[in-house]
């Protein structure tokens, strides 16, 4: 029940100001070598060792090692400091170290080293299943069935990372774009667009992620050492190129929420598919705060009932909610592909 460990240092006032202004910052010197190794061991135990890339989400729901990490990881304090920067002056809740912070979910991203059995040279890489070696451009918020301004991701580099082995790229200023773009995931047949009748098609972006050079938008990236973190909001466009190097690129993203975040799987219309991250708690529905045992408070203190619910056993998706999500996703995909109206 103790709060998460403290980082080696807090964010500076200038770093918080830059995060609020630019929506992404690169931060060094916050995690000890012990924590970096602990996180790397957890990622290695949850992801495969070969192929082009491995991804896994919500490992803390079933894995005890990841549960302990989520409850104790020092980056929760960095999230609180960033979320304080996103909180409006009119916020009725306490701020500073008393600001309530909830954990949303964990996500592991591993881009495996380039090997002789993959294609040589630059450009899209494929494995036997047709996966692209890149992470397609996306706004996180278009995957998530939630709305709210106080959402922050902390992406932790577990290896030395640059564009040659798959560093994240970002489009500066994209958080303030009027348009949001259609979510694109990675599926068994390469890129996997999520159906939508409201979100715009992705524009061309000059970047290593896609190899495009004639777009109106241009990406930036950050070279990172193991233990460095990227802190970014849910609306900034980002992606990552394939790993063309002989060394791994392991990353762990931890997502945190303020109290203005609520469920809403209708926000882009019925034809829009999103990830089923609202399917874990039968008691929560559209309009409800993203809270409770599946999205536990970690700061300024933990809530005993939420911690004990996870200690009782794994968090399993609601069967009814998952069936609703599958039915809706199938109907949305069919309607989008045929131009029919949903009824």
C-alpha positions in Angstrom: 0.0 0.0 0.0 3.0 2.3 0.1 3.2 5.0 -2.7 5.4 4.2 -5.7 9.1 4.8 -5.3 10.5 8.2 -6.0 12.5 8.8 -9.2 16.1 9.8 -9.1 14.9 13.4 -9.8 11.7 15.2 -10.4 10.9 17.1 -13.6 12.1 20.6 -13.7 9.7 23.5 -14.0 11.1 24.1 -17.5 10.5 20.5 -18.5 6.9 20.6 -17.4 6.4 23.9 -19.2 7.9 22.4 -22.4 5.7 19.3 -22.1 2.6 21.5 -21.9 3.7 23.6 -24.8 5.1 20.9 -27.1 3.2 17.8 -25.8 6.4 15.6 -25.9 9.6 15.8 -23.9 12.8 13.6 -23.6 13.9 13.2 -20.0 17.1 11.6 -18.7 18.4 10.7 -15.2 15.2 9.7 -13.6 15.5 5.9 -13.3 18.1 3.9 -11.5 20.0 1.0 -13.2 18.2 -1.4 -10.9 14.8 -0.2 -12.2 15.9 -0.3 -15.8 17.0 -3.9 -15.4 13.8 -4.8 -13.5 11.7 -3.4 -16.4 13.8 -5.0 -19.0 13.5 -8.4 -17.3 9.7 -8.0 -17.2 9.5 -7.1 -20.9 11.7 -10.0 -21.9 9.6 -12.4 -19.9 6.4 -11.2 -21.6 7.5 -10.9 -25.3 8.9 -13.4 -27.8 12.6 -13.3 -28.7 12.6 -13.3 -32.5 10.7 -11.9 -35.4 10.3 -8.3 -36.4 8.4 -6.9 -33.5 6.5 -8.0 -30.4 3.8 -6.1 -28.5 1.8 -6.8 -25.4 -0.7 -4.7 -23.4 -2.2 -5.0 -19.9 0.3 -7.5 -18.7 -0.3 -6.3 -15.1 -3.8 -7.8 -15.3 -2.4 -11.4 -15.2 1.3 -11.2 -14.4 2.4 -10.7 -10.7 5.8 -9.2 -11.7 4.1 -6.5 -13.8 1.5 -5.9 -11.1 4.3 -5.1 -8.6 6.0 -2.8 -11.1 2.8 -0.9 -11.8 2.2 -0.3 -8.1 5.7 0.8 -7.4 7.3 2.3 -10.6 8.9 5.7 -9.9 7.7 7.2 -13.2 4.2 7.5 -11.6 5.6 10.7 -9.9 6.7 12.1 -13.3 3.2 11.4 -14.6 1.7 13.3 -11.7 4.0 16.3 -12.4 3.1 16.3 -16.1 -0.6 15.9 -15.3 -0.4 18.9 -12.9 0.8 20.8 -15.9 -2.3 19.7 -17.9 -4.7 20.5 -15.1 -6.8 23.7 -15.6 -6.5 26.6 -13.1 -10.1 26.0 -12.3 -9.5 22.4 -11.3 -11.3 21.7 -8.0 -9.0 18.8 -7.1 -5.8 19.1 -5.1 -2.6 19.7 -7.1 1.0 19.1 -6.6 1.9 15.9 -4.8 -1.8 15.6 -3.7 -3.1 15.3 -7.3 -5.0 12.0 -7.9 -3.4 9.9 -10.6 -4.8 6.6 -11.9 -3.0 3.9 -13.9 -4.6 3.2 -17.4 -2.5 0.4 -18.8 0.9 -0.9 -19.7 2.1 -1.7 -23.2 5.4 -3.4 -24.3 7.0 -2.7 -27.7 10.0 -4.7 -28.9 11.6 -4.3 -32.3 13.9 -7.2 -32.7 17.4 -7.0 -34.3 17.7 -7.1 -38.0 18.7 -10.6 -39.1 19.7 -12.4 -42.2 16.3 -13.9 -42.7 14.7 -10.4 -43.1 14.9 -8.3 -46.2 18.1 -6.3 -46.6 18.3 -2.6 -46.7 15.8 0.2 -45.8 12.1 0.2 -46.5 9.2 -1.9 -45.1 10.2 -5.3 -43.7 7.9 -8.3 -43.5 7.9 -11.6 -41.6 6.1 -14.8 -42.5 2.8 -13.2 -41.3 3.3 -10.0 -43.3 3.8 -7.7 -40.4 5.4 -4.4 -41.3 8.5 -3.6 -39.3 7.3 -0.1 -38.6 4.8 1.3 -36.1 2.2 3.2 -38.2 1.5 6.8 -37.5 -1.3 7.4 -35.0 -2.8 9.5 -32.3 -3.2 7.3 -29.2 -6.5 8.9 -28.4 -8.1 7.5 -31.5 -7.5 3.9 -30.3 -9.0 4.6 -26.8 -12.7 4.6 -25.9 -12.2 7.6 -23.6 -12.3 11.4 -23.6 -10.4 13.8 -21.4 -7.4 16.1 -21.5 -5.4 14.7 -18.6 -3.8 11.6 -20.2 -0.1 11.1 -20.3 2.2 8.3 -21.6 5.6 7.6 -20.3 7.6 5.6 -22.8 10.7 4.0 -21.2 13.7 3.1 -23.3 15.3 -0.2 -22.2 18.1 0.0 -24.9 20.1 2.7 -26.6 17.7 3.9 -29.2 17.9 6.0 -32.4 16.2 6.0 -35.8 18.3 3.1 -37.1 16.9 0.7 -34.5 13.3 2.1 -34.3 13.2 5.3 -32.3 9.8 7.0 -31.9 9.1 9.9 -34.2 6.6 12.7 -33.5 4.9 15.4 -35.6 5.4 18.7 -33.8 2.2 20.7 -33.3 0.0 17.8 -34.2 -1.8 17.8 -30.8 -3.4 21.1 -31.8 -4.5 19.9 -35.3 -8.3 20.4 -36.0 -8.4 16.9 -37.5 -7.7 13.5 -35.9 -6.6 10.7 -38.2 -7.8 7.1 -38.6 -6.1 4.7 -36.2 -3.8 2.2 -37.8 -2.6 -0.9 -35.9 -0.4 -3.9 -36.8 -2.3 -7.1 -37.7 -1.6 -10.5 -39.2 -1.6 -9.0 -42.7 0.5 -5.9 -42.1 -1.1 -2.6 -41.5 -4.5 -2.8 -39.9 -6.7 0.3 -40.3 -9.4 0.7 -37.7 -12.7 1.4 -39.4 -14.1 5.0 -39.1 -16.4 7.3 -41.0 -15.3 10.4 -39.2 -11.6 10.3 -38.8 -9.5 11.5 -41.7 -7.0 9.4 -43.7 -3.4 9.8 -42.6 -1.5 12.5 -44.5 2.0 12.0 -45.9 4.6 12.6 -43.2 8.3 13.0 -44.1 9.8 10.4 -41.8 11.8 7.3 -41.3 8.6 5.6 -40.2 7.1 5.6 -43.7 10.1 6.7 -45.9 7.9 9.5 -47.3 9.7 12.7 -48.4 7.1 14.7 -50.2 4.6 15.4 -47.4 3.5 18.6 -45.8 4.4 17.4 -42.3 7.9 16.5 -41.0 8.8 14.3 -38.0 11.3 14.7 -35.3 12.9 12.0 -33.1 15.0 11.6 -30.0 18.1 9.6 -29.5 17.8 7.8 -26.1 19.9 5.9 -23.6 18.5 3.0 -21.6 16.5 4.4 -18.8 15.6 7.7 -20.6 11.9 8.4 -20.9 9.6 10.2 -23.4 6.6 11.9 -21.9 3.8 12.7 -24.3 0.1 13.4 -24.5 -2.6 11.3 -26.1 -3.1 13.5 -29.1 0.3 13.9 -30.6 1.0 12.0 -33.8 3.7 9.5 -33.5 5.1 6.3 -35.1 8.4 4.4 -35.4 10.5 2.9 -38.2 11.6 -0.7 -38.5 14.7 -1.9 -36.6 17.4 -2.1 -39.2 20.2 -2.6 -36.7 21.8 -5.6 -35.1 20.7 -4.6 -31.6 17.3 -4.7 -29.9 14.9 -1.8 -29.3 12.8 -2.6 -26.2 10.3 0.0 -24.9 7.7 0.0 -22.1 4.9 2.5 -22.2 3.0 3.2 -19.0 -0.2 5.3 -19.3 -1.6 7.5 -16.5 -4.8 9.5 -16.1 -6.2 12.5 -14.3 -9.8 12.5 -13.1 -11.3 14.3 -16.1 -11.0 11.1 -18.2 -14.3 9.3 -18.8 -15.4 6.4 -21.0 -16.9 7.2 -24.4 -16.9 4.6 -27.2 -19.3 6.7 -29.3 -17.0 9.8 -29.6 -16.2 9.2 -33.3 -19.5 7.6 -34.3 -20.8 4.1 -34.5 -18.6 3.2 -37.5 -15.4 3.8 -35.6 -13.6 0.9 -34.1 -11.4 1.3 -31.0 -9.4 -1.0 -28.8 -11.5 -2.8 -26.1 -9.9 -1.0 -23.1 -13.3 -0.4 -21.6 -14.2 -4.0 -21.2 -12.7 -4.9 -17.8 -15.3 -3.5 -15.4 -19.0 -4.4 -15.7 -20.0 -1.4 -13.5 -18.5 1.2 -15.9 -20.1 2.6 -19.0 -20.0 5.7 -21.2 -19.9 8.9 -19.2 -18.3 7.2 -16.1 -14.9 8.2 -14.9 -12.1 5.8 -15.8 -11.6 4.6 -12.3 -12.0 1.5 -10.1 -10.0 -1.7 -9.6 -9.1 -2.0 -13.3 -7.7 1.5 -13.4 -6.3 1.9 -9.9 -5.2 5.1 -8.2 -1.5 5.1 -7.5 -1.0 8.6 -6.2 -1.2 10.4 -3.8 -2.1 7.1 -2.2 -3.5 3.7 -3.2 -7.0 2.6 -2.5 -7.1 -0.6 -0.5 -10.2 -2.1 -2.2 -8.6 -1.6 -5.7 -5.3 -3.2 -4.7 -7.0 -6.1 -3.0 -9.3 -6.7 -6.0 -6.2 -7.4 -8.2 -4.5 -9.5 -5.4 -7.5 -11.8 -5.4 -6.8 -12.9 -9.0 -6.2 -11.8 -12.6 -8.4 -9.0 -14.1 -10.4 -10.7 -16.8 -12.4 -8.9 -19.5 -16.2 -8.9 -19.1 -17.6 -11.5 -21.5 -20.7 -9.4 -22.2 -18.7 -6.3 -22.8 -16.3 -8.1 -25.1 -19.1 -9.6 -27.1 -20.7 -6.2 -27.5 -17.3 -4.8 -28.7 -16.8 -7.7 -31.2 -20.3 -7.3 -32.6 -19.9 -3.6 -32.9 -16.4 -3.8 -34.5 -17.6 -6.3 -37.0 -20.7 -4.2 -37.9 -18.6 -1.0 -38.2 -16.0 -2.7 -40.4 -18.7 -4.2 -42.7 -20.6 -0.9 -42.9 -17.5 1.1 -43.6 -16.4 -1.3 -46.4 -19.8 -1.3 -48.1 -20.9 2.2 -47.5 -24.0 1.1 -45.7 -25.6 3.0 -42.8 -25.6 1.5 -39.4 -29.0 0.8 -37.9 
